Amino acid sequence: QRPGRPRGPLTAPKVCKAVGHLLPENAILIDEAITSGLMLGVMTAGCPRHDLITLTGGAIGQGLPNAVGAAIACPNRPVIALIGDGTAMYTLQALWSMARENLHVVSVIFNNASYSVLNVELERVGAEQAGPKAKSQLDLKGPVLNFAQLAQGMGVHAVRASTAEDFCQALEYALAHPGPHLIEALVPESLAGPKRKVLPWLLRALPSLPPQVARALKRKIAP
């Protein structure tokens, strides 16, 4: 069954919960949320039938162009693209194409002001003593991006949401009105602090663990 309607301060799991609560039948879901989308699978498992397009490799930046292609290929189907803020900056001009072609795409940008997945990779290679200069290359805080304003500058209707209630209202509006929309979800990092410290250790340990234990840990990390 679908998850309930989320409430309270917005987090990445609550965005995924809202998508699971509101996803329409026959939708096309683009997942390039990276660390912010860890709960997307479990939150959409009970949704009506839909297609899911995910990353095909280790590179990032294909999510927004995928959404353009999906909307052109299937103009009668709603397209929802869940995109990290770091990956959005690779191909942000796709928003202009959505406006130019008047595509019914709802782009959800998770703004946690960080290349969070790259911080995970920094920990995985053992760079525990990375200095401030190195760490500054992996955040988006100077200055913090305003994706709603960027989208509006390219002709896309856009709003910011910092609560689950605002996000659900924005998603309902976007799904009900044809044309391109962007919802900027202001969320904290999903993998930060102790979680980010533990994750590299878990990933390194998985191959040496009994298969049942490894599968259970994988489900716990990314249901």
JOSUL-V225514 format. One record per backbone hydrogen bond with DSSP energy under -1.0 kcal/mol. CO is the residue of the C=O (numbers start at 1). NH is the residue of the N-H. If there is no record, write none. Layout:
BEGIN
CO|NH + CO|NH
END
This chain:
BEGIN
8|164 + 11|15 + 12|16 + 13|17 + 14|18 + 15|19 + 16|20 + 17|21 + 18|22 + 19|23 + 24|27 + 27|51 + 28|80 + 29|53 + 30|82 + 32|84 + 33|36 + 34|37 + 35|38 + 37|40 + 39|43 + 40|44 + 44|47 + 49|26 + 51|29 + 53|31 + 62|66 + 63|67 + 64|68 + 65|69 + 66|70 + 67|71 + 68|72 + 69|73 + 70|74 + 74|77 + 78|28 + 79|106 + 80|30 + 81|108 + 82|32 + 83|110 + 84|88 + 85|89 + 87|90 + 91|94 + 92|95 + 93|97 + 94|98 + 95|99 + 96|100 + 97|101 + 98|103 + 103|105 + 104|79 + 105|181 + 106|81 + 107|183 + 108|83 + 109|185 + 110|85 + 111|187 + 113|140 + 114|116 + 115|119 + 116|120 + 117|121 + 118|122 + 119|123 + 120|124 + 121|125 + 122|127 + 123|126 + 126|128 + 127|130 + 131|135 + 132|136 + 134|137 + 135|138 + 138|115 + 146|150 + 147|151 + 148|152 + 149|153 + 151|154 + 151|156 + 152|155 + 157|182 + 159|184 + 161|186 + 162|10 + 163|167 + 164|168 + 165|169 + 166|170 + 167|171 + 168|172 + 169|173 + 170|174 + 171|175 + 172|176 + 173|177 + 180|157 + 181|107 + 182|159 + 183|109 + 184|161 + 185|111 + 192|195 + 193|197 + 194|198 + 195|199 + 198|202 + 199|203 + 200|204 + 201|205 + 202|206 + 205|208 + 206|209 + 210|214 + 211|215 + 212|216 + 213|217 + 214|218 + 215|219 + 216|220 + 217|221 + 218|222
END
